[in-house]
Amino acid sequence: MTKTTTLAQHKIPFFLPTIGEDEINEVVDTLRSGWLTTGKKAKQFEQEFADRVGAKHAIAVNSCTAALHLALEALGIGPGDEVIVPTLTFASTAEVVVHLGATPVLADCRPDTLNIDPASIAAKITSKTKAIIPVHYAGQPCDMDAIHAVAQEHKLPVVEDAAHAIPARYGERAVGTISDITCFSFYANKTITTGEGGMVTTDSDDLAARMRIMSLHGISKDAWKRFSAEGSWYYEITAAGFKHNMTDVAASIGLHQLRRCDEFWEGRTRCAEFYNRAFADVPEVQTLTVDPQNQTSWHLYVIQLHLDKLSIDRGEFINRLNAAGVGTSVHYMPLHMHPYYHETHGYQVDDLPVAKSAFERMLSLPIYPRLSDDELKYVADTVQAIVAETRA
């Protein structure tokens, strides 16, 4: 086994986007058109996205956070309500609940997939519960049958946080067509990107109409046309809406990223399968369980270290990877362990033990289509070398 101190100093970022000439040319075309904000290209992106996942409606917005905000507002979530969210997620999943005056109730995750545990959801339901937000962690679909069974028993809507999950599938169904509303992210490091951006899908005409109007100041239908030759200067404000719309500049990137979605997925799958083989016989490294009946998007490749078998902690393991030129991250510090949730909602660090244990042992490795086999081998060899040098 090669010692990490003798490995060549590679520079492998945690993530790099894959942007081609089609995306660049489409953006240039938009810049030259004179129409930069929400317009025909955003509408085209909505239609192509809806067609791709099989949803009746798709509304392009400027982030997944915006999508979640619109979804909960359309469902009437407000002061006095509770919404169940996983503790193992990014800030936005729960903060949109707070923005609407409601209370996020944090649920624990499953130890095998790190997705929200349906049993934990069921245990958290009260008379104040008004919605459930499962997050498809790392791009692997949650146990939606079990979650829907709980939701249906208590007559609760389900809003999927699918920030990680294009093009994931739950059985034969594409994520984006399974629950009342689904929210996607096109942030810079997601499986497809618009730099910043998001999409919300639903099959409900009423929910779609509300989210569309609220996405642009609560202005009446097709307000984006008011500065075009085919539009009218006249509009009406029908509600106190938000500024959540996607620009045509962003949509120009998204159109071509979406068309390359399967290509990108194949590239990420290649990376994941390489890592799976590399770590199969490394008992100190635990990989996430993947349900073979579902299709994960492989947005993240998360490993958990068996620290009882190593002489270093997770932080030092990351330091050694970084010193060897391998970019890493951690997804995520559970929400209940952050100061805000302790000070405002009274959570203690041991309240959700599965997520806490996972957090203390986890790290994310680079996974994106631009990684070569040589780079993947270097990452895997570096992980193996650190393990070999630090076995307890």
Secondary structure in CASP SS format (residue, H / E / C, confidence):
PFRMAT SS
TARGET T0000
AUTHOR 0000-0000-0000
METHOD secondary structure of the structure
MODEL  1
M C 1.00
T C 1.00
K C 1.00
T H 1.00
T H 1.00
T H 1.00
L C 1.00
A C 1.00
Q C 1.00
H C 1.00
K C 1.00
I E 1.00
P C 1.00
F C 1.00
F C 1.00
L C 1.00
P C 1.00
T C 1.00
I C 1.00
G C 1.00
E H 1.00
D H 1.00
E H 1.00
I H 1.00
N H 1.00
E H 1.00
V H 1.00
V H 1.00
D H 1.00
T H 1.00
L H 1.00
R H 1.00
S H 1.00
G C 1.00
W C 1.00
L C 1.00
T C 1.00
T C 1.00
G C 1.00
K H 1.00
K H 1.00
A H 1.00
K H 1.00
Q H 1.00
F H 1.00
E H 1.00
Q H 1.00
E H 1.00
F H 1.00
A H 1.00
D H 1.00
R H 1.00
V H 1.00
G C 1.00
A C 1.00
K C 1.00
H E 1.00
A E 1.00
I E 1.00
A E 1.00
V E 1.00
N C 1.00
S C 1.00
C H 1.00
T H 1.00
A H 1.00
A H 1.00
L H 1.00
H H 1.00
L H 1.00
A H 1.00
L H 1.00
E H 1.00
A H 1.00
L C 1.00
G C 1.00
I C 1.00
G C 1.00
P C 1.00
G C 1.00
D C 1.00
E E 1.00
V E 1.00
I E 1.00
V E 1.00
P E 1.00
T C 1.00
L C 1.00
T C 1.00
F C 1.00
A H 1.00
S H 1.00
T H 1.00
A H 1.00
E H 1.00
V H 1.00
V H 1.00
V H 1.00
H H 1.00
L C 1.00
G C 1.00
A C 1.00
T E 1.00
P E 1.00
V E 1.00
L E 1.00
A E 1.00
D C 1.00
C E 1.00
R C 1.00
P C 1.00
D C 1.00
T C 1.00
L C 1.00
N C 1.00
I E 1.00
D C 1.00
P H 1.00
A H 1.00
S H 1.00
I H 1.00
A H 1.00
A H 1.00
K H 1.00
I C 1.00
T C 1.00
S C 1.00
K C 1.00
T E 1.00
K E 1.00
A E 1.00
I E 1.00
I C 1.00
P C 1.00
V E 1.00
H C 1.00
Y H 1.00
A H 1.00
G H 1.00
Q C 1.00
P C 1.00
C C 1.00
D C 1.00
M H 1.00
D H 1.00
A H 1.00
I H 1.00
H H 1.00
A H 1.00
V H 1.00
A H 1.00
Q H 1.00
E H 1.00
H C 1.00
K C 1.00
L C 1.00
P C 1.00
V E 1.00
V E 1.00
E E 1.00
D E 1.00
A E 1.00
A C 1.00
H C 1.00
A C 1.00
I C 1.00
P C 1.00
A C 1.00
R E 1.00
Y E 1.00
G C 1.00
E C 1.00
R E 1.00
A E 1.00
V C 1.00
G C 1.00
T C 1.00
I C 1.00
S C 1.00
D C 1.00
I E 1.00
T E 1.00
C E 1.00
F E 1.00
S E 1.00
F C 1.00
Y E 1.00
A C 1.00
N C 1.00
K C 1.00
T C 1.00
I C 1.00
T C 1.00
T C 1.00
G E 1.00
E C 1.00
G C 1.00
G E 1.00
M E 1.00
V E 1.00
T E 1.00
T E 1.00
D C 1.00
S C 1.00
D H 1.00
D H 1.00
L H 1.00
A H 1.00
A H 1.00
R H 1.00
M H 1.00
R H 1.00
I H 1.00
M H 1.00
S C 1.00
L E 1.00
H C 1.00
G C 1.00
I E 1.00
S C 1.00
K C 1.00
D C 1.00
A H 1.00
W H 1.00
K H 1.00
R H 1.00
F H 1.00
S C 1.00
A C 1.00
E C 1.00
G C 1.00
S C 1.00
W C 1.00
Y C 1.00
Y C 1.00
E C 1.00
I E 1.00
T C 1.00
A C 1.00
A C 1.00
G C 1.00
F C 1.00
K E 1.00
H C 1.00
N E 1.00
M C 1.00
T C 1.00
D H 1.00
V H 1.00
A H 1.00
A H 1.00
S H 1.00
I H 1.00
G H 1.00
L H 1.00
H H 1.00
Q H 1.00
L H 1.00
R H 1.00
R C 1.00
C H 1.00
D H 1.00
E H 1.00
F H 1.00
W H 1.00
E H 1.00
G H 1.00
R H 1.00
T H 1.00
R H 1.00
C H 1.00
A H 1.00
E H 1.00
F H 1.00
Y H 1.00
N H 1.00
R H 1.00
A H 1.00
F H 1.00
A C 1.00
D C 1.00
V C 1.00
P C 1.00
E C 1.00
V E 1.00
Q E 1.00
T E 1.00
L C 1.00
T C 1.00
V C 1.00
D C 1.00
P C 1.00
Q C 1.00
N C 1.00
Q E 1.00
T C 1.00
S C 1.00
W C 1.00
H C 1.00
L C 1.00
Y E 1.00
V E 1.00
I E 1.00
Q E 1.00
L E 1.00
H C 1.00
L H 1.00
D H 1.00
K H 1.00
L E 1.00
S C 1.00
I C 1.00
D C 1.00
R H 1.00
G H 1.00
E H 1.00
F H 1.00
I H 1.00
N H 1.00
R H 1.00
L H 1.00
N H 1.00
A H 1.00
A C 1.00
G C 1.00
V E 1.00
G C 1.00
T C 1.00
S E 1.00
V C 1.00
H C 1.00
Y C 1.00
M C 1.00
P C 1.00
L H 1.00
H H 1.00
M H 1.00
H C 1.00
P H 1.00
Y H 1.00
Y H 1.00
H H 1.00
E H 1.00
T H 1.00
H H 1.00
G C 1.00
Y C 1.00
Q C 1.00
V C 1.00
D C 1.00
D C 1.00
L C 1.00
P H 1.00
V H 1.00
A H 1.00
K H 1.00
S H 1.00
A H 1.00
F H 1.00
E H 1.00
R H 1.00
M E 1.00
L E 1.00
S E 1.00
L E 1.00
P C 1.00
I C 1.00
Y C 1.00
P C 1.00
R C 1.00
L C 1.00
S C 1.00
D H 1.00
D H 1.00
E H 1.00
L H 1.00
K H 1.00
Y H 1.00
V H 1.00
A H 1.00
D H 1.00
T H 1.00
V H 1.00
Q H 1.00
A H 1.00
I H 1.00
V H 1.00
A H 1.00
E H 1.00
T H 1.00
R E 1.00
A C 1.00
END
